[in-house]
Amino acid sequence: MRRVIVVGAGASGMMAAVTAARNGAAVTVVDAMDRVGKKLLLTGNGRCNLTHMDEHPEDSCFGAGRGWIQTVMRQLMPEDVRRFFLELGLLTFEKNGYVYPVSGQASSVTAVLTAEMKRLKIKVKLSEKILSLEKKKDIWEVRTASWCYEGDAVILACGSKAVPKTGSDGSGYALAKMTGHRIRPVRPALAPILCEGDFFQAVSGVRCRAAVSLYLRAKGGQKPDVPESEKGQLLHRESGELLWANYGISGILVFQLARFISAYQDPGRELFLEADLLPDLTEGELEKLLISRAEALGQERVPVLLLGLLNEKLIPVILKRAGMTRKDSSAKLMEDEKLAGRLADAIKHFPLVPRGTKSFDACQVCAGGVDTKQVSCRTLESKLQKGLYFSGEILDVDGLCGGYNLQWAWASGYTAGRSAACGSLDAVR
Ligand SMILES: Cc1cc2nc3c(=O)[nH]c(=O)nc-3n(C[C@H](O)[C@H](O)[C@H](O)COP(=O)(O)OP(=O)(O)OC[C@H]3O[C@@H](n4cnc5c(N)ncnc54)[C@H](O)[C@@H]3O)c2cc1C
């Protein structure tokens, strides 16, 4: 019977352990924390968005090449993940592709995985941090401060550096390096964005619908208020709920932009953001609406005109951007025809200057990690070290919000667990 040691009892480590045991291996899972799946418990605001019903989940992932990620994803697709959990007694429901447990609790996911590990007689060793690993002859020695586990195969499922208090403190990268693996630079991928500006304290806590675009332009080049065609290169655009904070912006739509910002290091060019705060209206429609409301309101102050369109905390900021004050009358928009255009422009093209992302403590997922060029996508076995496997976020793969990161954790855990148990590349064809 092959002995498989799994380092890390997060989502991918537990999937790897269950799969290896189902394929006949004697499995030991070792985790530094005092309970399994600490990060899993935080997912989806405690509700766990456990996958996304998508025929091409690889298209929503980054890092390794599309084909590499696809080969792993094909081994356990989102419908297989739902079936896997159904067989463990976890009912799930889908809304717009997003899949959650019907219990509404991430703890249900860890509970069914824990029960399955118990049923399969998997040994779970908690509060044991792995400090080193080494292959002696054909046996892997995996060491804590006071113990040495021996196995025929090791799966490193240590996660990334995102939210280190959940156990993923980046020590997995050091373990991978000890075995000769290259680590691609690790940085926050889904995270709030820090912005320059003195008004953020005043709007902190506001939530609004918005579309936010990220552009790249020559440094010191054009200001954002130029025609679309001259703005620079559009890198990414997302829409949804925008959350204003005292340091900048947050919310799922912002998270999706963060990976582009944390990656950016070109001294000759700079990034800028533009928020459309009324994405359901065209600029022309908005301008017409502003003028017709100005006609109706006459001498009433201009903030009154905006109250039905924007959160009231945003109004002074928008007025300042348009060169107006809260004391101006609505009638001014009719007297100066350029003013309605300027106000519409401030609402539709509100500029934001990013100065980075929040750090690892506040990010959900990291980009970078173990270079996938040195890992087989068919088995997730190291190309450098026989019997060494990787799964989950430790690898240089990260996904968009919406269940794609856990889908990656399940699919990669399944692939690594199955191949580690079978022991030969041909056995898992
Ligand atoms: C707040 C938050 C919300 C999220 N929500 C979602 C969501 O709804 N849907 C989604 O798809 N994704 C979500 N994610 C991302 C998702 O949780 C991760 O991508 C996923 O958990 C990664 O799984 P993993 O098994 O690779 O790593 P982890 O879950 O981080 O597990 C790694 C484990 O390895 C252990 N470990 C690390 N180093 C060692 C060592 N040296 N020795 C022993 N043990 C070690 C750690 O203690 C940890 O238990 C969220 C993330 C966060 C932070």
The ligand as an SDF file (V2000), in Angstrom:
LIG
                    3D

 53 58  0  0  0  0  0  0  0  0999 V2000
  -11.9580   35.6830    2.8930 C   0  0  0  0  0  0  0  0  0  0  0  0
  -11.8340   34.7030    1.7270 C   0  0  0  0  0  0  0  0  0  0  0  0
  -12.9880   34.3480    1.0260 C   0  0  0  0  0  0  0  0  0  0  0  0
  -12.8930   33.4840   -0.0670 C   0  0  0  0  0  0  0  0  0  0  0  0
  -14.0480   33.0890   -0.6980 N   0  0  0  0  0  0  0  0  0  0  0  0
  -13.9780   32.2240   -1.7400 C   0  0  0  0  0  0  0  0  0  0  0  0
  -15.1720   31.7350   -2.3510 C   0  0  0  0  0  0  0  0  0  0  0  0
  -16.2920   31.9870   -1.9040 O   0  0  0  0  0  0  0  0  0  0  0  0
  -15.0180   30.9210   -3.4490 N   0  0  0  0  0  0  0  0  0  0  0  0
  -13.7810   30.5670   -3.9410 C   0  0  0  0  0  0  0  0  0  0  0  0
  -13.7250   29.8550   -4.9390 O   0  0  0  0  0  0  0  0  0  0  0  0
  -12.6540   30.9550   -3.3240 N   0  0  0  0  0  0  0  0  0  0  0  0
  -12.7130   31.7620   -2.2400 C   0  0  0  0  0  0  0  0  0  0  0  0
  -11.5530   32.1310   -1.5960 N   0  0  0  0  0  0  0  0  0  0  0  0
  -10.2540   31.5630   -2.0710 C   0  0  0  0  0  0  0  0  0  0  0  0
  -10.1090   30.1090   -1.5550 C   0  0  0  0  0  0  0  0  0  0  0  0
  -10.4670   30.0420   -0.2140 O   0  0  0  0  0  0  0  0  0  0  0  0
   -8.6810   29.5990   -1.7360 C   0  0  0  0  0  0  0  0  0  0  0  0
   -8.2780   29.7620   -3.0750 O   0  0  0  0  0  0  0  0  0  0  0  0
   -8.5600   28.1160   -1.3370 C   0  0  0  0  0  0  0  0  0  0  0  0
   -8.9840   27.9220    0.0000 O   0  0  0  0  0  0  0  0  0  0  0  0
   -7.1460   27.6120   -1.4980 C   0  0  0  0  0  0  0  0  0  0  0  0
   -7.1090   26.2780   -1.0230 O   0  0  0  0  0  0  0  0  0  0  0  0
   -5.7210   25.5610   -0.6770 P   0  0  0  0  0  0  0  0  0  0  0  0
   -6.0910   24.2390   -0.1490 O   0  0  0  0  0  0  0  0  0  0  0  0
   -4.8170   25.6380   -1.8420 O   0  0  0  0  0  0  0  0  0  0  0  0
   -5.0670   26.4850    0.4380 O   0  0  0  0  0  0  0  0  0  0  0  0
   -5.5730   26.8090    1.9440 P   0  0  0  0  0  0  0  0  0  0  0  0
   -7.0440   26.7090    2.0340 O   0  0  0  0  0  0  0  0  0  0  0  0
   -4.9410   28.1090    2.2840 O   0  0  0  0  0  0  0  0  0  0  0  0
   -4.9550   25.6310    2.8410 O   0  0  0  0  0  0  0  0  0  0  0  0
   -3.5640   25.5160    3.0460 C   0  0  0  0  0  0  0  0  0  0  0  0
   -3.3510   24.7500    4.3230 C   0  0  0  0  0  0  0  0  0  0  0  0
   -1.9720   24.4190    4.4340 O   0  0  0  0  0  0  0  0  0  0  0  0
   -1.5660   24.5820    5.7740 C   0  0  0  0  0  0  0  0  0  0  0  0
   -0.1080   24.8220    5.7850 N   0  0  0  0  0  0  0  0  0  0  0  0
    0.5560   25.8200    5.1500 C   0  0  0  0  0  0  0  0  0  0  0  0
    1.8840   25.6800    5.3520 N   0  0  0  0  0  0  0  0  0  0  0  0
    2.0550   24.5830    6.1280 C   0  0  0  0  0  0  0  0  0  0  0  0
    3.2000   23.9360    6.6810 C   0  0  0  0  0  0  0  0  0  0  0  0
    4.4490   24.3780    6.4510 N   0  0  0  0  0  0  0  0  0  0  0  0
    2.9960   22.8420    7.4440 N   0  0  0  0  0  0  0  0  0  0  0  0
    1.7550   22.3540    7.7000 C   0  0  0  0  0  0  0  0  0  0  0  0
    0.6370   22.9390    7.1910 N   0  0  0  0  0  0  0  0  0  0  0  0
    0.7840   24.0380    6.4090 C   0  0  0  0  0  0  0  0  0  0  0  0
   -2.3810   25.7450    6.2760 C   0  0  0  0  0  0  0  0  0  0  0  0
   -2.4950   25.7350    7.6980 O   0  0  0  0  0  0  0  0  0  0  0  0
   -3.7040   25.5540    5.5550 C   0  0  0  0  0  0  0  0  0  0  0  0
   -4.6180   24.8050    6.3370 O   0  0  0  0  0  0  0  0  0  0  0  0
  -11.6270   32.9790   -0.4820 C   0  0  0  0  0  0  0  0  0  0  0  0
  -10.4840   33.3390    0.2440 C   0  0  0  0  0  0  0  0  0  0  0  0
  -10.5790   34.1850    1.3480 C   0  0  0  0  0  0  0  0  0  0  0  0
   -9.3450   34.5260    2.1240 C   0  0  0  0  0  0  0  0  0  0  0  0
  1  2  1  0
  2  3  1  0
  2 52  2  0
  3  4  2  0
  4  5  1  0
  4 50  1  0
  5  6  2  0
  6  7  1  0
  6 13  1  0
  7  8  2  0
  7  9  1  0
  9 10  1  0
 10 11  2  0
 10 12  1  0
 12 13  2  0
 13 14  1  0
 14 15  1  0
 14 50  1  0
 15 16  1  0
 16 17  1  0
 16 18  1  0
 18 19  1  0
 18 20  1  0
 20 21  1  0
 20 22  1  0
 22 23  1  0
 23 24  1  0
 24 25  2  0
 24 26  1  0
 24 27  1  0
 27 28  1  0
 28 29  2  0
 28 30  1  0
 28 31  1  0
 31 32  1  0
 32 33  1  0
 33 34  1  0
 33 48  1  0
 34 35  1  0
 35 36  1  0
 35 46  1  0
 36 37  1  0
 36 45  1  0
 37 38  2  0
 38 39  1  0
 39 40  1  0
 39 45  2  0
 40 41  1  0
 40 42  2  0
 42 43  1  0
 43 44  2  0
 44 45  1  0
 46 47  1  0
 46 48  1  0
 48 49  1  0
 50 51  2  0
 51 52  1  0
 52 53  1  0
M  END
$$$$
